[in-house]
Amino acid sequence: MNSLRVRLLWWLLVPLAIYVFVTGKAAYDNARHTADIVQENTLLASARMIAGEVEWSDGRLRVDVPPAALEVFASPYGDQVFYNVSVDDGRLLADAPDFLLNASAGHDTPVFYDAALHDASIRAVGFVRQMYDNDATHRVTISVGKTQKSCDAMVHQLWRPQLVRQIEMVLLAVALACIGLTFELRPLLKVKEEVIDRDLMQLAPLRVERLHTELRSIVEAINQCIARLGPQVAAQRRISCARRSRSWKRSCSSRRQHRDIEPTLGEALAAMQRSNCSMVGLTNKLLLLAQAEAADYTQLARQDADLAAIAQSVVEDLAIFAQKCGIDLGADLRGPARLIGHEALLTALVYNLAENAMLYAGGRAVTVSVVRDGARIVLEVVDDGPGILAEARSRVFELFYRASADNEGTGLGLAIARELAVRVGFEGARAA
């Protein structure tokens, strides 16, 4: 029952079965009604022929039942025919005395009724004919009945062919549905084969051109998921490259240590230390960038946070580092700046901006400012350095881009800051 093909067939079969049942019942009722009409017309015709033979003879009523009145019931099913002709004074003019007339028969008004005779169910008709003689009126009651074998046979002859045709149409519909489902499910099976055959690192979207509208929405959702995986895979690749580069640096430094002579050993070790520190910083930044890109901010636990308090905490943490660098690090905080956000990402954003300004801005003073402007909160990191060249301002947020080749930066600081700003819900980032 977990098969889509089987479930669709059930949804097709159940309505068709109900339809066949309803139409079959209607066809049976129509066949029964038709057979009853034919039988009643035959009974009435026979009764009228017998009534036509009732006449006066020597002052007495007599009747001779004509053979034609009984031959109209001839059939291969062996029906029994009963008739009764009696006068209102109780005299029986013809046939079975135990075949009773329905008492509701009136003048020239036929009455059809069901009766039982000799353990057989019969259908009968009765009516009254008025006979006049010497100003005297006599009521002659004629009743004719027969068993139901030929009537039942007629019902089956009328009803069964229609039922058989309906069942054949249902079977044909099921067969065509199976063939149609086989053809219409082929695009979905091709999608399955495409997914199975593709490389694990292949993140190209699945093709949706030949898919049905209902299936296309599902595959498009899968493509959206693949698109979200792209940045995470790219971030992992960058981290892997950084780790391989770090290992290569260490191996080169190790070989250089054995190769260098004694007078240059101190310089080599210092260069190795600077290189390792640079690689550690690069790896940390790549990890932070990967975490920022991979984080789904809508799924993070959002809480009430004070951006001003976060900025104050970051300035305090960086105070010793700023003193060693000879930079005057301060904060311009004008009251609380509460918002709903993720405190860890907000801390990383402020820390990254302040550190980047101290290391690469070229100034001697850095100020972290948090100002509430109506419903908006503005975060600024201002320094007294020469600023960013106009032609570089549009590119400083790109990965690995450095505004100046003289500094030893990695070109990741502002890219990470922009990614964090997007994740925590800031409208945008601007460099000046």
N, C-alpha and C positions, 0 to 999 in steps of 0.2 A: 504493500500500500504506500511505500515511500517513493515509488516510481511516479514521475510526473506524467508519463504516458498513461499509466493505469488510472491515476486520479482523474485525468481529463476525460478518459473513457467512461469512468463512473459518472462524472458530471453530465456526460452525454446520454448514458444509458438510463439513468433514473428518470429524467424528464420524458424520454421516449417511452419508457415502460408505463409511466402514468398516462401518457397520451394514448398508447395502444389500449390500456385498460378502459379508459373513458370512452374512446371511440368504439371499442369492441362491445362495451355494454350498450352503447347507443345503437349500434348495428344489430345486436341481438334483440333489443326492444322493438326496433323497426321491423325486423324479420318476424317476430312473434305477432305484432300488430297486423302485418300483411297476411300471414297465414290464418289468423283468426277471421279477418274479413272475408278471405276466400272461403273458408269453411262455413261461416255463417250465411254467406250468399248461397252456397250449395244447399245447406239445410233449409233455408227459406224457400228456395226454388222447389225442392222436393215436397215440402209441406203444402205449397200452393198447388202443385200437380195433384196431390192426394185430395185436397179440398175441392178441386174442380170435379172430381169424380163422385162427390156426395150428391145423391138425388133421391126424389120421392119415387117409391114403387109400391103400388097397392096400398097407399096410405101410410107406408112406413119408410123411414130413412134407411137407405142402403149405400154402401160404398164398395167399389172395386179398385184396389190399389194397383195402379198401372206399373208395369215392370220398369218403365223409364224413371219413375220416381225413386227407385232403388239403384238403378244402374249409374246414376250420376255420382254415386259414392265409390264406384269401382276403383281399386288401387292395388298395387302389389304388396301392400303392407297388412292386408287381412283385417281391415276394420270391421267391427260389428255395427249393424244399423238396427235401430229400434223405432217403432212408430206406434201411435195410439190415436184412435178416432172414437170419440165418445159423445153421447148426447147428454143434455142437462138433466134428464130424468134418470141418469145412471146407466143407461144401456150402452154397452160396448159394441161398436160397429166393426172394429178391426183390431187384431193382433194383441200385444202383450198387456194383460190387465195390471201387471205390477209396474209398468212404466208410467209414472205419475206426471201429470201436467202441472206446470207452475200456476199457482192460483191467481197470480197478478195479470194474466193475459186478459186483454180487453177486446172490444169489437174492432176487428180488422187492424189491430195493433200487435205486431209480432213481439214476443218477449223471449230473449235469449237468456239461458241460465245453465249452470253446471249442476250435474246430478251424478249419482253413483248407482250402478245396476250390475248385479252379479260380480261384485268386487272390482268393477271397471269404472274408471272415471270417464264420463261422457260429456259432450257439449250438445245442448238441445235447444230447439225453438218451438214455441207454441203460440197459436193464435186462434181466435173464435170466428166462425162463419155463421151468420144468421140465415135460417131456413124458414120460409113462410108456407103455410098450407091452411086453407079455409079459415082465414083470419087468425090463425094460430102461429106463433113464432117459437122456434126452437133454436137453442144455441148448440152448435156442433163444435167441439174443441178438437183441434188437430195438433199433435205433438210429434216431432221427429228428432231423434238424437243419434249420435255415432261416437265411437271411441276416438282417441286422440292420436293414434299412431301415424296416420298420414299427415296430420297437422304438424306433429313434432318433426317428421321427416322433412317437411317443407321448410320449417324454421332452420334446420341444419343446412339444407341446400342453399338457403339465402344468406346465412350468416357465416358459415365456415370459409367460403372463398374470400370474403372480405378480411377475415381475421388472418388467413394465411398470407394474403398480399401485404397486410400491415407488418406482420412478422418478417417477411422477406425484405421489406423496405428498411426495417430496423437493422437487420443483419447487413444489408448493403451500406447503410449509413455508418455502421461500426467499422466495416472493412475500409471504406473511403477515409474515415477519420484516422485509422491506423496508418494508412498510406500517407495521408496529409501530414500527420505528426512526424512521421519519419523524415519527410522532405523538409518540413519547417524547422525541425530541431537541428538540421545539419549546420547552420551558422553557429549555433551554440557549441556544438561538438568541435567545430574548427577553432573557436576561441580556446577551448580546453586544450587542443593539440598545440596551439600557439604558446600557451602558458607552459605546457610541459616541456616543449622543445627549446625554449629560450634559455640563454645563459643566466646564471644567478645574479650577475652584476649588471644585466641589461635592464635599464629603467625606461626604455622607450614605451610610449603608451600603446595599448592594444588598439587594433583597427576596429572601427565601428561602422564602416560604410555599408556593409551588406547585412547588418543586423536589423531585426525588427525594432519598432519603436519601444516596445516594452523591455526588450533585452538591451537596447542601446543605453538606457538610463543606468542599468546595472553596471555595464562595462565602463561607462563614463565615471561612475563612482569609483570603480577600481583604478581607473586612470588618475583620478584625483588623489587617491591614496599613493600611487606610484610617484606622482609629482611631489607629494609631501616627503617621500622617502629620499628624493634626490638630494636636497641640501644636507641631510644627515649623512648620507653616503659620502658626499663631497667633503664634509667636515672630517669624517673618519679617515679619508684618504690623506687630507692635509696633515692630520695628526700622525699618521703612519709615515709620511714623508719626513716630518720633523724628527721623529724618533730615529729613522734611518740616517738622517743627516747628522744627528747627534752621535750616533754610534760611529759613523765614518770619521767625525772630528776626533773622537776619542782614540780611534785606531791610528789616525795620522799623528796625533800628539804623542802616542806611545812610541811609534816608529821614530819620530823626530827626537824624542828623549834619548833613545839609544844611539842616535846618529850624531847629535850635537856634541861639540867638545866642551870642556870644563868652563872656559870663560863665558860662553853664551848660555850656560845651563839656567842661570837665574832668569834671563830674559825669556827663554823658551817656556819655563814653568809659569811665568807671569802671563805670557800670551795664552798658554793653555787654560789658565784660570779664567781669563777674560772670555775666551771662547766658550768655555763650559757655562759660565754665568749667562752669556748671551743665549746659548741654546736652551738653558733652563727657562729663561724669560720667554723665549719664543714658544717653547712647548706649553708653558702655562697659559700664554695668550691664545694659542690655538685651542687648548682645552676649553678655555672660557668662551671662545667664539663658537666652538662646537656645541657647548651646552646652551648658549643663547639661541643658536639656530635650531637646535633640536627641541627646545622647550615649547610646549603648546600652552601659551599663556591662559587660554580659556579653561584648561584642565588644572592649573595650579590653584593651590589653596589661597584665595584672596582674603586679605585682612585689612583692618584699619591701621594705617601707617602714617607717621609724621615725617615728611621729607626734610623739614628743617632740622629735626633731631637727628636724622640719618646723616645729613651733611655735617652737622656739628661733630658727630662721632667719627666720621671719616677724616675731618681736619685734625682732630686730636690724635688719631692713629698715625697720620703722616707728619706730625709736627717734628719729631726727631729727625726723620729723613730729610725734611725741608731745611732744618737747621744745619745738617751736615752739608747740604748742597748750597748753603748760603742764600736761601730763598725765603722771603717773608710770606708765609702762608697764613691767610686769614679767612674769615667767614662774614658774610653780610646776610644775616637772618632777621627778617622782620616779622617776628611772631610765628606761631604754629602754621604749618601748611599740611593739613591732614587730607589724606586721600585713601581710596580703596585700592590696594595693590599688593605686590609681593615684595616683602622687605629685603630679601636676599638679592634680588635682581636690582632693586633701587640702590642698595649699598654698592654693588659691583659697578653700576653706572656712574655714580658720583666718584668713587675711588678711581676708576679708570680715567675719567676726564681730568681729575686733579693731578694724578700721576703723570699723565701725558703732557699737561701744561708745564709742570715743573721740569720735566726732562728735556722737552724739545721746543718749548716756546721761545727760549732765548732771553727771557726777562728775569728780573730779580724779585718780582712780587706776583703772587697768584691769589686771587680772591674767589671763593665759592659763594655764589649768591642764590638765595631761594626767596622769591617774591610772589605773593598772591595778588593776581590782577583780576578782581571780580571772581568769576567762577573758574578762572584759569590759574594754574601754578606754573611759573617760569623758573627754570633752573639754568643758571649761567656760571661758567668758569672763565674769569677774566684775568688776563696777565698784561704786563707792561712791555712785552716783547715787540719785535718789529712787525708781527702779524704774518698772515699767510698771503703769498702772492696772489694777485687777482686771477691769473690764469690757472692757478692750482686749486682754487677754492671749490670748483665743481668736481674735483677728483680725490680730495683728501679722504673721503669716506670709502674709497675703493680698497679692496684687499691688497696688501703689500705695496701700496703706493706711498712714497715718501716725498714730501714737498721739497726737501733738500737732500742732496747726496752726502752732505758733510756730517750729518748726525748718524748715530749708530742704531737708529730705530728699526723696527721690523715692518712698519707700515700696516700694523694691525690695530693700533690703539683706537683710532677714531672709527674704524670699521666695526670694532666690537662695541663701541659706545653707541653707534647708530643702531646696531642690531638690538642692543639692550633697550634703547629708547623705544623702538618699535614694539618690543615684547611687553614692556610695562605700560604701554598705552599713550606715550607722548605723541603729539601730532607730527613732529618732525625734528630734524637736527639741522643746524645752520652753522657754518664756519665763517669767521671774519678775521 
